[in-house]
């Protein structure tokens, strides 16, 4: 259960999109089937409209990135496990699984998460007040 406000969670989600945005690090999916039948037609070739991409607020994401960059490595690892690397970190199975994968106790994970969220919360509130 999240104990911090939705606006902060939304800023972190926007930051995740910013982190993952960019060209694929791999070749695009094939446009045709390589089997003998050759009957596969890629969905984009069917004339279906492409889904609209979610707009990334780059300016806001850079604010989060600046605060993230100033964090100690322990807090960075936990924020990374909670947000951009959620699937790879084991976080989808719970905080205990993510803590186990980082090699720390769940209590330490929670403490680091609390400290990191506090820094983000304070940093973003101060930046908004100054703007």
C-alpha positions as CSV (number, residue, x, y, z in Angstrom):
1,X,0.0,0.0,0.0
2,X,1.3,3.4,-1.0
3,X,1.6,5.9,1.9
4,X,2.7,8.9,-0.2
5,X,0.4,11.1,-2.3
6,X,-0.8,10.2,-5.8
7,X,0.9,13.3,-7.3
8,X,4.3,12.0,-6.2
9,X,3.5,8.5,-7.5
10,X,2.5,10.1,-10.8
11,X,5.7,12.0,-11.0
12,X,7.6,8.7,-10.5
13,X,5.6,7.0,-13.2
14,X,6.4,9.8,-15.5
15,X,10.1,9.4,-14.6
16,X,9.8,5.7,-15.4
17,X,8.4,6.5,-18.9
18,X,11.3,9.0,-19.3
19,X,13.8,6.3,-18.3
20,X,12.4,3.7,-20.7
21,X,11.8,6.1,-23.6
22,X,13.9,5.9,-26.7
23,X,14.7,3.5,-29.5
24,X,14.5,-0.2,-29.0
25,X,17.8,-1.8,-28.1
26,X,17.0,-4.6,-30.4
27,X,15.7,-5.1,-34.0
28,X,12.0,-4.4,-34.6
29,X,9.6,-7.3,-34.8
30,X,9.5,-9.1,-38.1
31,X,6.9,-7.9,-40.6
32,X,6.3,-11.3,-42.0
33,X,6.5,-14.9,-40.9
34,X,9.7,-16.8,-41.6
35,X,8.0,-20.2,-41.9
36,X,7.0,-21.9,-45.2
37,X,3.5,-20.5,-45.1
38,X,4.5,-16.8,-45.2
39,X,1.0,-15.8,-44.2
40,X,1.8,-13.8,-41.1
41,X,0.9,-10.1,-41.4
42,X,2.2,-7.7,-38.8
43,X,-0.6,-5.8,-36.9
44,X,0.7,-2.5,-38.2
45,X,0.2,-3.7,-41.8
46,X,-3.5,-4.3,-41.2
47,X,-4.4,-0.6,-41.4
48,X,-5.3,-0.4,-37.7
49,X,-4.6,3.0,-36.1
50,X,-1.7,3.1,-33.8
51,X,-2.4,3.8,-30.2
52,X,-1.5,7.2,-29.0
53,X,1.6,7.4,-27.0
54,X,1.5,8.7,-23.5
55,X,3.1,12.1,-23.4
56,X,6.2,12.2,-21.2
57,X,6.7,15.4,-19.2
58,X,10.4,15.7,-19.8
59,X,10.9,18.8,-17.6
60,X,9.2,17.1,-14.6
61,X,11.1,13.8,-15.2
62,X,14.4,15.7,-15.2
63,X,13.5,17.2,-11.8
64,X,13.0,13.7,-10.5
65,X,16.2,12.5,-12.1
66,X,18.2,15.4,-10.5
67,X,17.0,14.4,-7.0
68,X,17.6,10.7,-7.8
69,X,21.2,11.4,-8.9
70,X,21.9,13.1,-5.6
71,X,20.7,10.1,-3.5
72,X,23.1,7.5,-1.9
73,X,23.4,4.3,-3.9
74,X,21.3,2.3,-1.4
75,X,18.4,4.6,-1.9
76,X,18.8,4.6,-5.6
77,X,18.7,0.8,-5.7
78,X,15.4,0.7,-3.8
79,X,13.7,3.4,-5.9
80,X,14.9,1.6,-9.0
81,X,13.4,-1.6,-7.7
82,X,10.1,0.1,-6.9
83,X,9.7,1.9,-10.2
84,X,11.8,1.5,-13.5
85,X,13.0,-2.0,-12.7
86,X,9.9,-3.3,-10.9
87,X,9.7,-6.5,-12.9
88,X,13.4,-7.4,-12.9
89,X,13.8,-6.6,-9.2
90,X,11.3,-9.1,-7.9
91,X,9.1,-6.2,-6.6
92,X,6.1,-7.6,-8.4
93,X,6.2,-10.5,-5.8
94,X,6.4,-8.0,-2.9
95,X,8.9,-5.9,-1.0
96,X,10.4,-8.9,0.7
97,X,11.3,-10.5,-2.7
98,X,12.8,-7.2,-3.9
99,X,14.8,-6.9,-0.6
100,X,16.0,-10.5,-0.9
101,X,17.2,-9.8,-4.5
102,X,19.1,-6.8,-3.2
103,X,20.6,-8.8,-0.4
104,X,19.1,-6.7,2.4
105,X,16.4,-7.2,5.0
106,X,12.8,-6.1,4.4
107,X,13.2,-3.6,7.2
108,X,16.2,-2.0,5.6
109,X,14.4,-1.9,2.2
110,X,11.5,-0.1,3.9
111,X,13.8,2.4,5.6
112,X,15.7,3.2,2.4
113,X,12.4,3.5,0.5
114,X,11.0,5.9,3.1
115,X,14.2,8.0,3.0
116,X,14.2,8.1,-0.8
117,X,10.5,9.0,-1.1
118,X,11.0,11.7,1.6
119,X,13.8,13.2,-0.5
120,X,11.8,13.2,-3.6
121,X,8.7,14.6,-1.9
122,X,10.7,17.4,-0.3
123,X,12.7,18.2,-3.4
124,X,9.7,18.3,-5.7
125,X,7.6,20.4,-3.3
126,X,10.5,22.9,-3.0
127,X,10.9,23.1,-6.7
128,X,7.2,23.6,-7.2
129,X,7.1,26.4,-4.6
130,X,10.1,28.1,-6.3
131,X,8.5,27.9,-9.8
